[in-house]
Amino acid sequence: MNRPTSARRHSHLQSGFSLIEVMVGLVLSLLVSLVIMQVFAVFEGQKRSSSGSADAQTNGSIAMYNLQRDLQLAGFALPLFSSSNAPLQCTAFIPSGTNISPVSITDGGTEAGASDILTVRYGTSDAGGSPAIISTVNSGNEVLVLNNASCKVNDSVIISKGTDCLFMQNGVTSLSDTTGITLNKPSAATINSDASLSCLGAWKAISYSINSGSQLSRSENGIASPNVDEIVNLQAQYGIANSPDSTGNNNTIVRWVNATGETWSNPNIANRKLIKAIRVAIVARNGLLEKETVSYPCSTAHPSLCAWTGTSESPAPTINLSNRSDWQRYRYRVFTTIIPLRNVVWAKEALAS
């Protein structure tokens, strides 16, 4: 018996997809999913590179700011304006080996991964290390000055007489009236009644270096702590002026030098007076490991790891990161700046004597 026409029509409408139609739909869905995943992967990689580059920009800026802030204080609280008893003129120190140079660079060499160490020294005296002449030396390590208002208990002290200096970390043990200062003086030291005394506040020796964890490390008086992440190299040079005239009027930098060789690895007093600025290069790294090579050694074709353009008189430092595994699969940003040693520049007359 034949089914009614309306029943056959409804049966046709409810028959669904054929196997071929389902397979074609699956293939199309897979192709669309593949395209979507590829587009997502590309844009996700670009996003990670962009965010990583932004992190490198931020880290490099913070590292440069921190370093510049300390360098601008170099030499603060040293009585540099005292031409007769200027501490930077001293050739003999107690304790032996004392270093009060406002800035010192330790050159890292030319090997792969070499990075410099930059040390800055300054005090925190509210009075800026204003010097006072010692009028009387009493027993019990007490000295008398015209006014001891610029000193506080536990201040570091420097006493200079001609080319001899006595340095005492946390040298002030007590103050009496308005003129007396009791010192934590070494037993072997002798204090003259006409020497110049300056209270430096807390004397700081700040060193910046690169540690093994790809961090800029800041060490204060020998205690190191990580400062900024993803900083992989530090290079520094001295800015040198010509020898000053009798008034010290020569602060124009004529060349830049690495802290190498007999002259600049450990500058003597005459050469130290010529250092007027520090030029710094900091290399920040994008922490994203790329799938292929994206960085190359410094060259005209690939300047991303170049510090600055050097000359025969003022060579540029070499940035060599090849000691790090997969170093070419990271992106880098080099930050450079010139920081004048303003406390030294302002004291040009005293340093010229």
Secondary structure, DSSP 4 states (H G I P E B T S, - for coil): -PPPHHHHHHHHHT----HHHHHHHHHHHHHHHHHHHHHHHHHHHHHHHHHHHHHHHHHHHHHHHHHHHHHTTTTTTS-TT-SSS-GGG-SEEESTT----SEEEE---SSTT---EEEEEE---TTTT--EEEEEE-STTEEEES--TT--TT-EEEEEETTEEEEETT-EEEEETTTEEEE---TT----TT-EEEEEES-EEEEEEE-TTSEEEEEETTEEEEEEESEEEEEEEEEEEPPP-TT-----EEEEE-S-HHHHSS--HHHHTTEEEEEEEEEEE-----SS-----S-SS-GGG------SSSPPPP---TTSTTGGGS-EEEEEEEEE-HHHHHTHHHHH-
